[in-house]
Amino acid sequence: MVRTVSGQPGRIPGPEDPASPAGRAGHRGPALRDVPGPRQRAAAFIRRRRLTPYVLVLPSAIAIGLLLFWPTVQIAEFSLQNYGLPQVTGVAPTQWVGGANFSAILSDPEFWLSLRISLIFAAVVVPLTLLTGTLVGLLLNRLGPKMSAFVSSTAMLAWATPAVSASVIFIWLTDPDGGIVDWALAKMPSWLGGGAHWAGFSWTNAPLPAYTLLTALVVWQGFPFVAVAVLAGLKTIPAELHEAARVDGGGPWRIFWRVTYPLLKPIFLVLLLLSIIWDFGVFTQAYLVTGELGNRDEYNLGIYAYDRAFTMPPSYGIGSALALILTVILLIITIGYVRASVRQGAIQ
Amino acid sequence: MRLRSRAARRAGLNVLGVLVALVTLFPILWMVSTAFKPAREIYSLTPHPLPAHPTLGNFRSVIDGKVIGLPYWNFLKNSLFVTLVSVVASTLIALLAAIAVARFRFRFRTSYLIMLLIVQMLPQQAMVIALFLDFRSLGLLDNLAGLILVYTAFSLPVTIWMLRNFVAAVPREMEEAAAIDGAGPMRIFWRIMLPLVAPGLVATSVFAFIFAWNEFVFALTFLGTDTAKYTLPIYVTYFYGRGTVDWGSIMAASTLFTIPVMAFFLIVQRRMTNGLVTGAVKG
């Protein structure tokens, strides 16, 4: 993977780059040693700082290494150990248990349920978010500048709403006592699916309603990002292309699939992969909507891992094994995301 | 004829735009409206969009903190402290790294950039298990310093990525000219680089601010039962699930917690969205 990435063509370092052969040590031009004119002084200055980039990168590399990379390695380590309450309090030593945690997980119906919930949730929410976001993006592109700025500002407010606030707002909107959603559904005519039976309906006590609520919540928070990214992409398409297609008699549907979509395909690919990563791994919103570890049959993979690791009696070994499975699934999608970003020229 | 149909289409699109804006804003408006409603109206059988008898009672109970036994300012102070320190730290560290990747070609540069893309996708609910155990043995649980460390490190991949674009946008010729005129690297940094990337630093630090201000999983896990150390997101959820749910107070707490982020965000929105799309991030 990395090889294709670093083998990207078109990234030829310029002559002023220290990494280019002319800038490396041992390639000092004889002209430099003679008269240190201003140009040469500048070149020498750049050359002398060969170590500079490493020094500059060091603090961030240490922080990321210790607090992001090392914990990931540790999770892999703990997943092979019987790390629990006696081990963390020092009563008993940690022991390597091989794949025991994983075989326990694979024969655990709760694991398969949580995995299925995560998969189905992503399969529903990702297309919905992309569809809503794309439609709003297309709309923003057609609106006048003021209106477009207004609508995108409101959308970005939904994006900026903290996950905790968004979750408690949506739980309140659907609350059985006083929530406006149940009230509105009860008032709705029956041919629209409304009716008195909605009064006092609890959205958080069963998996399907809880994840319907979570879907609305995550789409609401997720579509603005897609809309803004699609709008940014649309702005790069020359207006003549659309005009030409319109003159040729293409309807909006045809124009989208024949002109817009092929041109924005790389953006859609990145958005698709990012949405999968975010929605498969959704935690805070799912944690709050499913009642703060209240309903086991509503756990997604991340919540199940968290629950096994921290609910008494804690089992950090099993929790880490579950967390590792989640991490590996997300990393596989991330590799796709990185490839797509690199192909788009994100790394220069 | 043609003109009229164009005007009609324009009006239709504007109506659609207003509709989208209303649907999007509705949950936020409902939160604010509920926060100002007395209990009688909150649990009324016919909800009204606006409070008929607006009250500050919910805000008063949130600020007094009767539920938790500590005033709101305590949690605001915790959140501000954690957020501001981690924003300053991560922005500074990220600026150094951004200069390195934008201005120098060095070995591992591409690997470093790819590593940044990958680590920003690591699931926090997985990492929190290992970090909890590490911080436990280091005595960093129930300690705001632990949160500062985590928030600083976790916002780095995205802040470096965003700042990189701002640094790259500074014309290299300006630095070269200064070097030719005999300016040292420190002088170049303070006199040329820093003033020119300042707008980028603002946009980036807003991102880091939102991340640290909103963060839930680590605060929930690390702060445990030490209520005095809680940050605002934990305070907001504290009301929730404790006996009778007092939605008026939850919405008031949530409003007090959300409004600063939104205000902050709207101020720098334009610059921010550009950075977001190029950096491809979500909070």
HADDOCK unambig.tbl for C-alpha pairs under 7 A between the chains (distance, minus, plus):
assign (segid A and resid 6 and name CA) (segid B and resid 110 and name CA) 6.41 0.50 0.50
assign (segid A and resid 17 and name CA) (segid B and resid 104 and name CA) 6.48 0.50 0.50
assign (segid A and resid 17 and name CA) (segid B and resid 105 and name CA) 6.00 0.50 0.50
assign (segid A and resid 18 and name CA) (segid B and resid 104 and name CA) 6.80 0.50 0.50
assign (segid A and resid 18 and name CA) (segid B and resid 105 and name CA) 6.25 0.50 0.50
assign (segid A and resid 19 and name CA) (segid B and resid 105 and name CA) 5.19 0.50 0.50
assign (segid A and resid 19 and name CA) (segid B and resid 106 and name CA) 5.59 0.50 0.50
assign (segid A and resid 38 and name CA) (segid B and resid 180 and name CA) 5.18 0.50 0.50
assign (segid A and resid 39 and name CA) (segid B and resid 180 and name CA) 6.35 0.50 0.50
assign (segid A and resid 41 and name CA) (segid B and resid 180 and name CA) 6.78 0.50 0.50
assign (segid A and resid 42 and name CA) (segid B and resid 176 and name CA) 6.78 0.50 0.50
assign (segid A and resid 42 and name CA) (segid B and resid 179 and name CA) 5.57 0.50 0.50
assign (segid A and resid 42 and name CA) (segid B and resid 180 and name CA) 5.40 0.50 0.50
assign (segid A and resid 53 and name CA) (segid B and resid 100 and name CA) 4.61 0.50 0.50
assign (segid A and resid 53 and name CA) (segid B and resid 104 and name CA) 6.29 0.50 0.50
assign (segid A and resid 53 and name CA) (segid B and resid 106 and name CA) 6.95 0.50 0.50
assign (segid A and resid 56 and name CA) (segid B and resid 96 and name CA) 4.95 0.50 0.50
assign (segid A and resid 56 and name CA) (segid B and resid 97 and name CA) 5.32 0.50 0.50
assign (segid A and resid 56 and name CA) (segid B and resid 100 and name CA) 5.86 0.50 0.50
assign (segid A and resid 57 and name CA) (segid B and resid 96 and name CA) 6.49 0.50 0.50
assign (segid A and resid 57 and name CA) (segid B and resid 97 and name CA) 4.46 0.50 0.50
assign (segid A and resid 57 and name CA) (segid B and resid 100 and name CA) 6.34 0.50 0.50
assign (segid A and resid 59 and name CA) (segid B and resid 93 and name CA) 6.25 0.50 0.50
assign (segid A and resid 60 and name CA) (segid B and resid 93 and name CA) 5.83 0.50 0.50
assign (segid A and resid 60 and name CA) (segid B and resid 94 and name CA) 6.63 0.50 0.50
assign (segid A and resid 60 and name CA) (segid B and resid 97 and name CA) 6.62 0.50 0.50
assign (segid A and resid 63 and name CA) (segid B and resid 153 and name CA) 5.40 0.50 0.50
assign (segid A and resid 64 and name CA) (segid B and resid 153 and name CA) 5.57 0.50 0.50
assign (segid A and resid 67 and name CA) (segid B and resid 150 and name CA) 6.60 0.50 0.50
assign (segid A and resid 67 and name CA) (segid B and resid 153 and name CA) 6.34 0.50 0.50
assign (segid A and resid 68 and name CA) (segid B and resid 119 and name CA) 6.99 0.50 0.50
assign (segid A and resid 71 and name CA) (segid B and resid 127 and name CA) 5.80 0.50 0.50
assign (segid A and resid 71 and name CA) (segid B and resid 130 and name CA) 5.21 0.50 0.50
assign (segid A and resid 71 and name CA) (segid B and resid 131 and name CA) 6.10 0.50 0.50
assign (segid A and resid 72 and name CA) (segid B and resid 127 and name CA) 6.20 0.50 0.50
assign (segid A and resid 74 and name CA) (segid B and resid 130 and name CA) 6.15 0.50 0.50
assign (segid A and resid 75 and name CA) (segid B and resid 130 and name CA) 5.90 0.50 0.50
assign (segid A and resid 143 and name CA) (segid B and resid 13 and name CA) 6.62 0.50 0.50
assign (segid A and resid 143 and name CA) (segid B and resid 14 and name CA) 6.74 0.50 0.50
assign (segid A and resid 151 and name CA) (segid B and resid 17 and name CA) 6.26 0.50 0.50
assign (segid A and resid 151 and name CA) (segid B and resid 21 and name CA) 5.28 0.50 0.50
assign (segid A and resid 154 and name CA) (segid B and resid 21 and name CA) 5.77 0.50 0.50
assign (segid A and resid 154 and name CA) (segid B and resid 24 and name CA) 6.63 0.50 0.50
assign (segid A and resid 154 and name CA) (segid B and resid 25 and name CA) 6.25 0.50 0.50
assign (segid A and resid 155 and name CA) (segid B and resid 21 and name CA) 6.87 0.50 0.50
assign (segid A and resid 155 and name CA) (segid B and resid 24 and name CA) 6.15 0.50 0.50
assign (segid A and resid 157 and name CA) (segid B and resid 262 and name CA) 6.34 0.50 0.50
assign (segid A and resid 158 and name CA) (segid B and resid 24 and name CA) 6.62 0.50 0.50
assign (segid A and resid 160 and name CA) (segid B and resid 262 and name CA) 6.45 0.50 0.50
assign (segid A and resid 161 and name CA) (segid B and resid 258 and name CA) 6.39 0.50 0.50
assign (segid A and resid 162 and name CA) (segid B and resid 214 and name CA) 5.34 0.50 0.50
assign (segid A and resid 162 and name CA) (segid B and resid 258 and name CA) 6.66 0.50 0.50
assign (segid A and resid 164 and name CA) (segid B and resid 233 and name CA) 6.28 0.50 0.50
assign (segid A and resid 165 and name CA) (segid B and resid 254 and name CA) 5.47 0.50 0.50
assign (segid A and resid 165 and name CA) (segid B and resid 258 and name CA) 6.84 0.50 0.50
assign (segid A and resid 169 and name CA) (segid B and resid 27 and name CA) 6.52 0.50 0.50
assign (segid A and resid 169 and name CA) (segid B and resid 31 and name CA) 6.17 0.50 0.50
assign (segid A and resid 177 and name CA) (segid B and resid 43 and name CA) 6.50 0.50 0.50
assign (segid A and resid 178 and name CA) (segid B and resid 42 and name CA) 6.37 0.50 0.50
assign (segid A and resid 178 and name CA) (segid B and resid 43 and name CA) 4.50 0.50 0.50
assign (segid A and resid 178 and name CA) (segid B and resid 44 and name CA) 6.37 0.50 0.50
assign (segid A and resid 178 and name CA) (segid B and resid 45 and name CA) 6.80 0.50 0.50
assign (segid A and resid 180 and name CA) (segid B and resid 47 and name CA) 6.68 0.50 0.50
assign (segid A and resid 229 and name CA) (segid B and resid 277 and name CA) 5.68 0.50 0.50
assign (segid A and resid 281 and name CA) (segid B and resid 123 and name CA) 6.61 0.50 0.50
assign (segid A and resid 284 and name CA) (segid B and resid 216 and name CA) 6.80 0.50 0.50
assign (segid A and resid 284 and name CA) (segid B and resid 217 and name CA) 6.82 0.50 0.50
assign (segid A and resid 302 and name CA) (segid B and resid 125 and name CA) 6.29 0.50 0.50
assign (segid A and resid 306 and name CA) (segid B and resid 125 and name CA) 6.51 0.50 0.50
assign (segid A and resid 309 and name CA) (segid B and resid 129 and name CA) 6.84 0.50 0.50
assign (segid A and resid 320 and name CA) (segid B and resid 129 and name CA) 6.87 0.50 0.50
assign (segid A and resid 323 and name CA) (segid B and resid 126 and name CA) 4.65 0.50 0.50
assign (segid A and resid 327 and name CA) (segid B and resid 122 and name CA) 6.45 0.50 0.50
assign (segid A and resid 327 and name CA) (segid B and resid 123 and name CA) 6.33 0.50 0.50
assign (segid A and resid 334 and name CA) (segid B and resid 118 and name CA) 6.31 0.50 0.50
assign (segid A and resid 334 and name CA) (segid B and resid 121 and name CA) 6.85 0.50 0.50
assign (segid A and resid 338 and name CA) (segid B and resid 117 and name CA) 6.63 0.50 0.50
